[in-house]
Amino acid sequence: MSQLRAHLHHTLRFLSSKMASTATKEISYAELQSLVGKSTSLFLVDVRGKEEYERGHIPGSIHIPVDTVEAALSLSPEEFKTKYGVTKPQTDAPEVVFHCQMGRRGAVATNKAHEMGYTNARNYAGAFKEWSEKQGK
C-alpha cells in the first residue's frame, strides 16, 4: 500500500509541475494600467481581428492577429520593424503582454510566445472587455 501511495504522490507532483509549466502567465488590469503610457519597455499586442481592433484598442498596443503571432515573432528584427513600425522585443523582454476581447485568444498567443522563447510573455486575461468597461468606453 505504501508503494502505491508513493507512486501516486510522485505522479501527482509530476502532473502538477507539468501543468504549472504550461499554464499561461497573466497580468491584471491594475498591473497593466500602471504600465500603459508609463513604461518604455511595455510591448502590448492586441491579437483580435482587424475590425475589432479598429473599433477600439488599448493605447500603445500593436495589432498582430492571433493566427499571425508565430509568423510575426519569427521575423528578423528588421522585417518586424518594417511590417509593424516598432522594434521587435527580445525574447527576454520584461513586459510582453498579449490580449484579445475575452481572454482566450490572448492565452493562445501567450502560450505560442512562450514556446518561441519569450519567457516573460503574459496574457491580460481581463482583455479588452474589462479594459473598456473600467475605462468607461
Secondary structure, DSSP 8 states (H G I E B T S, - for coil): -HHHHHHHHHHHHHHHHHHHHHS--EE-HHHHHHHTTT-TTEEEEE-S-HHHHHH---TT-EE--GGGHHHHHHS-HHHHHHHHSS----TT-SEEEEE-SSSHHHHHHHHHHHHTT-TT-EEETTHHHHHHHHHT-
